[in-house]
Amino acid sequence: MEIGIRMHNLSDNRGKPRLIQQWQYLWRQDFVELRHGAKVTEAGWIDDVNAAGSIVWIQLVSGKGRILIHRNDGIDLWRIES
């Protein structure tokens, strides 16, 4: 019974954005929203993360290619759970 409850709770989080504060825990192909304050500015898939978790490459969905974001750029990354 306990396993069923855990699985149910996991499925409840699907599709909900989650702020990722430690970027080293992002994985390639994670889908993220880029936010500046409360505003979503872009979205895309994680392409690469440096070992320190301070630099992330993101392939944008908007067709604008790939961008590099540094931890100090003032952009928050919100992972969309699938």
N, C-alpha and C positions, 0 to 999 in steps of 0.2 A: 504494500500500500504506500509506503513512504517513497519508493522509487516513482510510482505514478504521480505523486504530488510534485516531486522534483521536476519530472519531465513536463508536467503541466505548467509549472512556473517558468521554465525555460521557454516554452512556446509562447507564453504571454508577452515575452520581451521581443519577439521577432518583429522587425520593421520599426522598432522604436529607436530613435537616436540615443547614443550614449557618449557623453564627453569622455575623450581619452586624454588623460593628463600626462601619462608616461608613454611617449610615442614609441619607445623601444618594444612595446607590446602590440604594436600594429603589425599585421602580416601582409605580405603581397596578396593582392586581389581583394583585400578588405575594401568595402565601399564606404566612403566617408563624405560628409558634408563639411565644407569649409565655412566657418562663421566668423564674422567680425562683430562682436557684441551679440545681439539677438538676431542679426540679419544673415541669412544664408547667401553667400556670395558665389560659390561654385560647388560642384560635386564631382567625384571621380573615384578611381580605384588606386589604391596604394601600389606603386611600382617598385619602390625601394625605400629602406630606412637605414640610416647609418647606425653603427653599433652603439653609439652613445644615446641614440634616440633624439638627437637635436636637429637633424635634417631629414626631410621626407620628400621623395619625388612622387608626384601624383599625376596620373593620366586623366585629364578632364573629360567629362561627358559632352561638353559643349563644342567639341571639335577644335578646341584651341591648343591641342597638343599636351605636352607634359610641362609641369611647373615644379620648381624647387621651393620648398618652404622651410625657413629656419625657425627654430623655437622662439626667437625674439621678434618675429615679424608681426606679432599681435593677432594671429589667426588661431582659432580653436578648431580642432578636428573632432568631429562627432561621427562615430562608427554607426552604421545602420546594420543592425543584426539581421541575418538572413535565416 
